[in-house]
Amino acid sequence: MEKLPPPFADLEQSFGRWVIDNEPERARMREAASADELRAFYEAVLPRVDEMMRYIEDYAIDQWPQEIRSLWDFVASFIGAAVTIETYGSQKQIPGGFYLGRVRTD
């Protein structure tokens, strides 16, 4: 697992597995996570996501060090979790949605 920048290192032990660098793997992680795991991730990151984005904005995208890329990947995972939690609550199966195994995103 890649490390998050120091201001966010406290999230690594519990949520470091959400540093995922591609959308297909993020989608699989969301599907594999329990509703409680997804909510815990969401609730831990939500109060800090603005701070994370400000931290990322201090760097030119073409000059991101690895820790900033890891933070970006972490925020991208949070966005997917947030859409799930905010739209569907604790439901694991999205009403009318496709089983993820049927969808290719790569």
N, C-alpha and C positions, 0 to 999 in steps of 0.2 A: 504494500500500500504506500502510495506517495504521501508525504507529509503536508499538512495544512500549514499556512503561515502562523507564526507564534501567537497572534491575538486569538486564533481559533483552535489552537492545539488542544484545548480542553474538550473539544468535541470528537477528537480522534478515537479515543478509547471506546466510546459507546457507538459512534456513528461513522468511523473511518471507512467502513466497507462501502459507504455510499459515494466514495470518490471513484467514479466510473467514467471512463473516457469515451463511451459511445452509447448512442440511444438504444440499440437493441439490447445491450447488457443492462442498461438502466430499467428498461421495460421488464426484463426478466426478473430483476431484483425486486421491483415493485410487486410483481405478481407473486413471487416467492415469499415476500414478507407477510407476516400476519397483520391483521388490522391494528392490533396493539403496537406492533413494531413501527408500522407506517405512521401512526398517530404520534408516537414518542419522537420519531425523527422530525416530523412536522412541527411539533410543539417546541422542540429544542432549538430549531433553526429559525423559525418565524421571527422571534424577537431580534434576531441578529442579522437577518438577510440584508437589510439596508446598509448596515455597517460593512458587511462582506462586499456588497457592490461598490461602495465608496472605496474600499481597499483595492479592489480590482481596477477601478477607474484611474488609479494613480500610475498605471503602467500602460505603455503603448502595446496594443495587441500583438504586434509583430516582435515584441521584445519581452514577452512574458517569461519569467523564470519558472521552473517546474512547480514551485509551491503555489504560484498564482494560477497556473493551469489546473493544478489539483483543486484549488478553491473554486475555480470556474466549473469544473466537473461536479463538484459537491453541490454547488448552487443549482446546476442543471438537474441533478437528481432531486433536489428539494422541490424544484418547480413541478416536476412530474408528480411527486407525492402530494404537493399542495393542490394541484388540480383534482386529484383523486379524492382527497379528504374534503376539500371545500365543495365539490360537486356531488359526491356520492356518500359522504360521511364514512361510516365504518363498513360499508358494503364491499366485499372483495370482488364480487362479480358485478360488472357494470350492466345495468338493465339494457337489453337489446344489443349489448356489445359482443364482439367476436372473442372466442377463446384465443389468447395471445399466440398459442402454438400454431394457429392457422395463418398468422400474419407475418410476413417477412418485411423487415425494415432495413435490411442491409443490401 
